[in-house]
Amino acid sequence: MRAVTTPDALPRLHGLRFAFGTLTVLPARIARWDRDAARSGMLCAPVAGLVVGLCAAAAGALLLLLGAGPLLAAVASTAVPAVLTRGLHLDGLADTADGLGSGRPAEDALRIMKRSDIGPFGVVTLLLVLLAQVAALHRLYDEGWARGAVAAVLAGTVARLALTLASRTGVPAARPEGLGAVVAGTVPPRAALLTGALVVGACAGAGALSGAAPEAYGALCHAVGALVALGAAEVLLRRCVRRFGGVTGDVFGAVAETAATAALVVSALG
């Protein structure tokens, strides 16, 4: 008997395909490439982030349980998201750093960001961000596999939630082409806020199960970590909009990596 796909389920299906097809290397055939699909896709972005985070957590926790130590576990949990995104978010972070650091007018800065090479600002930014991620995860895995694993899932999910919020109506695209132009301004603010509230609530629930005592403290720390991460991503987003006149695919990558790093650092401090 053939399964029947309802009309209401079709946008969600296209959205999941769009989210996984654009934000991960996981097999997902994008059936539609338009702004309606982009809207659904960016609302589904935290789901893709959850899967990426779970893979990162599994790699780190497995190495730790096998006796590899917290440092190798931290490196694995940092490497897996890079592999699952083809390094595109890290590349976007480096290009955005070069554009912001160039001091050139917006058009020249955007041309710098499109180059295939990475300048000194990008190299330094990549180095510091990756070191911060590894150091934070090392601290967390040193306290137990559950702490590190939950933080890896939190970082992956919140990083993609930051993309949902960055795609809200009112945030323009800096170029007329590319991924940024497709997704910019597609998500209604109310839908973005509702998605954000659901994800932050889920982060709080995961924090309560992370092994921190008392449970309310773990929930608070993870909720605060998610909010601080989103705040850091928002600061960068607004800076890029002022500097470049809007967002690009590189800016989205930089926003995601900023949110992930901030979430890990706050989790380590907590």
C-alpha positions as a Markdown table, in Angstrom:
| # | Residue | x | y | z |
|---|---|---|---|---|
| 1 | Met | 0.0 | 0.0 | 0.0 |
| 2 | Arg | 1.5 | 3.3 | -1.0 |
| 3 | Ala | 2.1 | 5.9 | 1.7 |
| 4 | Val | 0.2 | 9.2 | 1.2 |
| 5 | Thr | 2.0 | 12.5 | 1.7 |
| 6 | Thr | -0.3 | 15.2 | 2.9 |
| 7 | Pro | 0.1 | 18.8 | 1.6 |
| 8 | Asp | 1.1 | 20.0 | 5.1 |
| 9 | Ala | 3.9 | 17.5 | 5.2 |
| 10 | Leu | 5.4 | 18.5 | 1.9 |
| 11 | Pro | 6.9 | 21.9 | 3.1 |
| 12 | Arg | 8.5 | 20.1 | 6.1 |
| 13 | Leu | 9.9 | 17.4 | 3.9 |
| 14 | His | 11.4 | 20.0 | 1.5 |
| 15 | Gly | 12.6 | 22.0 | 4.4 |
| 16 | Leu | 14.5 | 19.0 | 5.9 |
| 17 | Arg | 16.0 | 18.2 | 2.6 |
| 18 | Phe | 17.1 | 21.8 | 2.1 |
| 19 | Ala | 18.6 | 22.0 | 5.6 |
| 20 | Phe | 20.5 | 18.8 | 5.4 |
| 21 | Gly | 21.5 | 19.3 | 1.7 |
| 22 | Thr | 22.9 | 22.8 | 2.3 |
| 23 | Leu | 24.2 | 22.6 | 5.8 |
| 24 | Thr | 25.7 | 19.1 | 5.9 |
| 25 | Val | 27.3 | 16.5 | 3.6 |
| 26 | Leu | 24.7 | 13.9 | 4.6 |
| 27 | Pro | 22.7 | 12.5 | 1.6 |
| 28 | Ala | 19.7 | 14.7 | 1.1 |
| 29 | Arg | 18.3 | 15.4 | -2.4 |
| 30 | Ile | 17.1 | 19.0 | -2.6 |
| 31 | Ala | 13.9 | 18.9 | -4.6 |
| 32 | Arg | 13.2 | 22.6 | -4.5 |
| 33 | Trp | 15.6 | 25.6 | -4.6 |
| 34 | Asp | 13.4 | 28.6 | -3.9 |
| 35 | Arg | 12.6 | 31.0 | -1.1 |
| 36 | Asp | 9.7 | 28.9 | 0.2 |
| 37 | Ala | 11.9 | 25.9 | 0.5 |
| 38 | Ala | 14.6 | 28.1 | 2.0 |
| 39 | Arg | 12.2 | 29.3 | 4.7 |
| 40 | Ser | 11.3 | 25.8 | 5.7 |
| 41 | Gly | 14.9 | 24.8 | 5.5 |
| 42 | Met | 16.2 | 27.4 | 7.8 |
| 43 | Leu | 13.4 | 26.7 | 10.3 |
| 44 | Cys | 14.6 | 23.0 | 10.2 |
| 45 | Ala | 18.3 | 24.1 | 10.5 |
| 46 | Pro | 18.5 | 23.2 | 14.2 |
| 47 | Val | 17.4 | 19.6 | 13.3 |
| 48 | Ala | 20.5 | 19.4 | 11.0 |
| 49 | Gly | 22.6 | 20.9 | 13.8 |
| 50 | Leu | 21.2 | 18.3 | 16.3 |
| 51 | Val | 22.4 | 15.5 | 14.0 |
| 52 | Val | 25.8 | 17.0 | 13.5 |
| 53 | Gly | 26.1 | 17.5 | 17.3 |
| 54 | Leu | 25.1 | 13.9 | 18.0 |
| 55 | Cys | 27.8 | 12.7 | 15.6 |
| 56 | Ala | 30.4 | 14.9 | 17.2 |
| 57 | Ala | 29.3 | 13.8 | 20.7 |
| 58 | Ala | 29.4 | 10.1 | 19.6 |
| 59 | Ala | 33.0 | 10.4 | 18.3 |
| 60 | Gly | 34.3 | 12.2 | 21.3 |
| 61 | Ala | 32.5 | 10.0 | 23.9 |
| 62 | Leu | 33.6 | 6.8 | 22.2 |
| 63 | Leu | 37.3 | 7.8 | 22.1 |
| 64 | Leu | 37.1 | 8.9 | 25.8 |
| 65 | Leu | 35.5 | 5.6 | 26.8 |
| 66 | Leu | 38.1 | 3.7 | 24.8 |
| 67 | Gly | 40.8 | 5.4 | 26.9 |
| 68 | Ala | 42.1 | 7.9 | 24.4 |
| 69 | Gly | 41.9 | 10.7 | 26.9 |
| 70 | Pro | 39.9 | 14.0 | 26.9 |
| 71 | Leu | 42.3 | 15.9 | 24.5 |
| 72 | Leu | 41.8 | 13.4 | 21.7 |
| 73 | Ala | 38.1 | 13.3 | 22.4 |
| 74 | Ala | 37.9 | 17.1 | 22.2 |
| 75 | Val | 39.8 | 17.0 | 18.9 |
| 76 | Ala | 37.4 | 14.4 | 17.5 |
| 77 | Ser | 34.3 | 16.4 | 18.6 |
| 78 | Thr | 35.8 | 19.5 | 16.9 |
| 79 | Ala | 36.7 | 17.7 | 13.7 |
| 80 | Val | 33.4 | 15.9 | 13.1 |
| 81 | Pro | 31.4 | 19.1 | 12.5 |
| 82 | Ala | 34.1 | 20.3 | 10.1 |
| 83 | Val | 34.0 | 17.1 | 8.2 |
| 84 | Leu | 30.2 | 17.0 | 8.1 |
| 85 | Thr | 30.0 | 20.5 | 6.6 |
| 86 | Arg | 33.0 | 20.1 | 4.2 |
| 87 | Gly | 34.6 | 22.8 | 6.3 |
| 88 | Leu | 32.4 | 25.4 | 4.7 |
| 89 | His | 31.5 | 27.1 | 8.0 |
| 90 | Leu | 35.1 | 27.4 | 8.9 |
| 91 | Asp | 35.9 | 28.7 | 5.5 |
| 92 | Gly | 33.1 | 31.3 | 5.8 |
| 93 | Leu | 34.5 | 32.3 | 9.2 |
| 94 | Ala | 38.0 | 32.9 | 7.7 |
| 95 | Asp | 36.6 | 34.8 | 4.7 |
| 96 | Thr | 34.4 | 37.0 | 6.9 |
| 97 | Ala | 37.4 | 37.8 | 9.2 |
| 98 | Asp | 39.4 | 38.8 | 6.1 |
| 99 | Gly | 36.5 | 41.0 | 4.9 |
| 100 | Leu | 36.0 | 42.7 | 8.2 |
| 101 | Gly | 39.7 | 43.1 | 8.8 |
| 102 | Ser | 40.5 | 44.5 | 5.4 |
| 103 | Gly | 39.2 | 48.0 | 6.1 |
| 104 | Arg | 38.1 | 48.3 | 2.5 |
| 105 | Pro | 34.7 | 49.6 | 1.2 |
| 106 | Ala | 31.9 | 47.1 | 1.2 |
| 107 | Glu | 32.3 | 46.1 | -2.5 |
| 108 | Asp | 36.0 | 45.5 | -2.1 |
| 109 | Ala | 35.6 | 43.6 | 1.1 |
| 110 | Leu | 33.0 | 41.3 | -0.6 |
| 111 | Arg | 35.5 | 40.7 | -3.4 |
| 112 | Ile | 38.2 | 39.8 | -0.9 |
| 113 | Met | 35.8 | 37.3 | 0.7 |
| 114 | Lys | 35.1 | 35.6 | -2.6 |
| 115 | Arg | 38.8 | 34.8 | -3.2 |
| 116 | Ser | 39.9 | 31.2 | -2.7 |
| 117 | Asp | 42.9 | 32.1 | -0.6 |
| 118 | Ile | 42.8 | 33.0 | 3.1 |
| 119 | Gly | 44.5 | 36.1 | 4.5 |
| 120 | Pro | 46.2 | 36.7 | 7.8 |
| 121 | Phe | 43.0 | 37.8 | 9.6 |
| 122 | Gly | 41.3 | 34.6 | 8.5 |
| 123 | Val | 44.2 | 32.4 | 9.5 |
| 124 | Val | 44.5 | 33.9 | 13.0 |
| 125 | Thr | 40.7 | 33.7 | 13.5 |
| 126 | Leu | 40.5 | 30.1 | 12.5 |
| 127 | Leu | 43.4 | 29.2 | 14.8 |
| 128 | Leu | 41.9 | 30.9 | 17.8 |
| 129 | Val | 38.4 | 29.6 | 17.3 |
| 130 | Leu | 39.6 | 26.0 | 16.8 |
| 131 | Leu | 41.8 | 26.3 | 19.9 |
| 132 | Ala | 39.0 | 27.6 | 21.9 |
| 133 | Gln | 36.7 | 24.8 | 20.8 |
| 134 | Val | 39.2 | 22.1 | 21.6 |
| 135 | Ala | 40.2 | 23.7 | 24.9 |
| 136 | Ala | 36.5 | 24.0 | 26.1 |
| 137 | Leu | 35.7 | 20.4 | 25.1 |
| 138 | His | 38.9 | 19.1 | 26.7 |
| 139 | Arg | 37.8 | 20.7 | 30.0 |
| 140 | Leu | 34.3 | 19.2 | 29.7 |
| 141 | Tyr | 35.4 | 15.7 | 28.7 |
| 142 | Asp | 37.9 | 15.8 | 31.6 |
| 143 | Glu | 34.8 | 16.0 | 33.8 |
| 144 | Gly | 33.1 | 13.1 | 32.2 |
| 145 | Trp | 31.9 | 11.8 | 28.9 |
| 146 | Ala | 28.4 | 13.0 | 29.5 |
| 147 | Arg | 29.4 | 16.7 | 30.1 |
| 148 | Gly | 31.4 | 16.8 | 26.9 |
| 149 | Ala | 28.9 | 14.9 | 24.8 |
| 150 | Val | 26.0 | 17.2 | 25.9 |
| 151 | Ala | 28.1 | 20.3 | 25.2 |
| 152 | Ala | 28.9 | 19.0 | 21.7 |
| 153 | Val | 25.2 | 18.5 | 20.9 |
| 154 | Leu | 24.4 | 21.9 | 22.4 |
| 155 | Ala | 27.0 | 23.6 | 20.2 |
| 156 | Gly | 25.9 | 21.9 | 17.0 |
| 157 | Thr | 22.2 | 22.7 | 17.6 |
| 158 | Val | 22.6 | 26.3 | 18.7 |
| 159 | Ala | 25.0 | 27.0 | 15.8 |
| 160 | Arg | 22.3 | 26.2 | 13.3 |
| 161 | Leu | 19.6 | 27.9 | 15.4 |
| 162 | Ala | 21.8 | 31.1 | 14.9 |
| 163 | Leu | 21.3 | 30.6 | 11.2 |
| 164 | Thr | 17.6 | 30.4 | 11.6 |
| 165 | Leu | 17.6 | 33.7 | 13.4 |
| 166 | Ala | 20.0 | 35.2 | 10.9 |
| 167 | Ser | 17.6 | 34.4 | 8.1 |
| 168 | Arg | 14.7 | 36.4 | 9.6 |
| 169 | Thr | 12.8 | 39.1 | 7.7 |
| 170 | Gly | 14.6 | 42.4 | 7.7 |
| 171 | Val | 18.1 | 41.0 | 7.3 |
| 172 | Pro | 19.1 | 41.7 | 3.7 |
| 173 | Ala | 21.5 | 39.9 | 1.4 |
| 174 | Ala | 24.7 | 41.5 | 0.4 |
| 175 | Arg | 24.8 | 40.0 | -3.0 |
| 176 | Pro | 22.0 | 39.1 | -5.5 |
| 177 | Glu | 23.4 | 35.6 | -5.9 |
| 178 | Gly | 24.5 | 32.7 | -3.7 |
| 179 | Leu | 23.1 | 30.9 | -0.7 |
| 180 | Gly | 22.9 | 34.2 | 1.3 |
| 181 | Ala | 20.5 | 35.7 | -1.3 |
| 182 | Val | 18.3 | 32.6 | -1.3 |
| 183 | Val | 17.8 | 32.4 | 2.5 |
| 184 | Ala | 18.1 | 36.0 | 3.6 |
| 185 | Gly | 14.9 | 37.5 | 4.9 |
| 186 | Thr | 12.9 | 34.3 | 4.4 |
| 187 | Val | 12.0 | 33.4 | 8.1 |
| 188 | Pro | 9.2 | 35.4 | 9.7 |
| 189 | Pro | 10.3 | 36.9 | 13.0 |
| 190 | Arg | 7.6 | 35.2 | 15.0 |
| 191 | Ala | 8.5 | 31.8 | 13.6 |
| 192 | Ala | 12.2 | 32.5 | 14.3 |
| 193 | Leu | 11.5 | 33.4 | 17.9 |
| 194 | Leu | 9.3 | 30.4 | 18.4 |
| 195 | Thr | 12.0 | 28.1 | 17.0 |
| 196 | Gly | 14.5 | 29.8 | 19.3 |
| 197 | Ala | 12.4 | 29.3 | 22.4 |
| 198 | Leu | 11.9 | 25.6 | 21.6 |
| 199 | Val | 15.6 | 25.0 | 21.1 |
| 200 | Val | 16.7 | 26.9 | 24.1 |
| 201 | Gly | 14.1 | 25.0 | 26.2 |
| 202 | Ala | 15.5 | 21.7 | 24.8 |
| 203 | Cys | 19.0 | 22.9 | 25.7 |
| 204 | Ala | 17.9 | 23.5 | 29.3 |
| 205 | Gly | 16.3 | 20.0 | 29.4 |
| 206 | Ala | 19.6 | 18.5 | 28.1 |
| 207 | Gly | 21.5 | 20.4 | 30.7 |
| 208 | Ala | 19.4 | 18.9 | 33.5 |
| 209 | Leu | 20.5 | 15.5 | 32.3 |
| 210 | Ser | 24.2 | 16.4 | 31.7 |
| 211 | Gly | 25.4 | 15.2 | 35.2 |
| 212 | Ala | 25.7 | 18.7 | 36.8 |
| 213 | Ala | 24.3 | 18.8 | 40.3 |
| 214 | Pro | 21.7 | 20.0 | 41.1 |
| 215 | Glu | 19.7 | 19.4 | 37.9 |
| 216 | Ala | 18.3 | 23.0 | 38.0 |
| 217 | Tyr | 21.9 | 24.3 | 37.9 |
| 218 | Gly | 22.7 | 22.2 | 34.8 |
| 219 | Ala | 19.5 | 23.4 | 33.1 |
| 220 | Leu | 20.3 | 27.0 | 33.9 |
| 221 | Cys | 23.9 | 26.8 | 32.7 |
| 222 | His | 22.9 | 25.3 | 29.3 |
| 223 | Ala | 20.1 | 27.7 | 28.8 |
| 224 | Val | 22.4 | 30.6 | 29.5 |
| 225 | Gly | 25.0 | 29.1 | 27.3 |
| 226 | Ala | 22.6 | 28.9 | 24.4 |
| 227 | Leu | 21.4 | 32.5 | 24.9 |
| 228 | Val | 25.0 | 33.9 | 25.2 |
| 229 | Ala | 25.9 | 32.0 | 22.0 |
| 230 | Leu | 23.0 | 33.5 | 20.2 |
| 231 | Gly | 23.9 | 36.9 | 21.5 |
| 232 | Ala | 27.4 | 36.6 | 20.2 |
| 233 | Ala | 26.2 | 35.5 | 16.8 |
| 234 | Glu | 23.7 | 38.4 | 16.7 |
| 235 | Val | 26.5 | 40.9 | 17.4 |
| 236 | Leu | 28.6 | 39.5 | 14.6 |
| 237 | Leu | 25.5 | 39.4 | 12.3 |
| 238 | Arg | 24.7 | 43.1 | 12.9 |
| 239 | Arg | 28.4 | 44.0 | 12.4 |
| 240 | Cys | 28.4 | 42.2 | 9.0 |
| 241 | Val | 25.2 | 43.8 | 7.9 |
| 242 | Arg | 26.5 | 47.3 | 8.7 |
| 243 | Arg | 29.9 | 46.5 | 7.1 |
| 244 | Phe | 28.8 | 44.6 | 4.0 |
| 245 | Gly | 25.3 | 45.8 | 3.5 |
| 246 | Gly | 23.8 | 42.4 | 4.2 |
| 247 | Val | 24.6 | 38.7 | 4.6 |
| 248 | Thr | 26.4 | 36.2 | 2.4 |
| 249 | Gly | 27.0 | 32.5 | 2.7 |
| 250 | Asp | 30.4 | 33.3 | 4.3 |
| 251 | Val | 28.6 | 35.4 | 6.9 |
| 252 | Phe | 26.3 | 32.5 | 7.7 |
| 253 | Gly | 29.3 | 30.2 | 8.3 |
| 254 | Ala | 30.9 | 32.8 | 10.5 |
| 255 | Val | 27.7 | 33.2 | 12.5 |
| 256 | Ala | 27.4 | 29.4 | 13.0 |
| 257 | Glu | 31.0 | 29.0 | 14.2 |
| 258 | Thr | 30.8 | 32.0 | 16.5 |
| 259 | Ala | 27.7 | 30.6 | 18.2 |
| 260 | Ala | 29.2 | 27.1 | 18.5 |
| 261 | Thr | 32.4 | 28.5 | 20.1 |
| 262 | Ala | 30.5 | 30.7 | 22.5 |
| 263 | Ala | 28.3 | 27.8 | 23.6 |
| 264 | Leu | 31.3 | 25.6 | 24.3 |
| 265 | Val | 33.2 | 28.2 | 26.2 |
| 266 | Val | 30.1 | 29.1 | 28.4 |
| 267 | Ser | 29.5 | 25.4 | 29.0 |
| 268 | Ala | 33.2 | 25.0 | 30.1 |
| 269 | Leu | 32.9 | 27.9 | 32.4 |
| 270 | Gly | 29.7 | 26.6 | 33.9 |
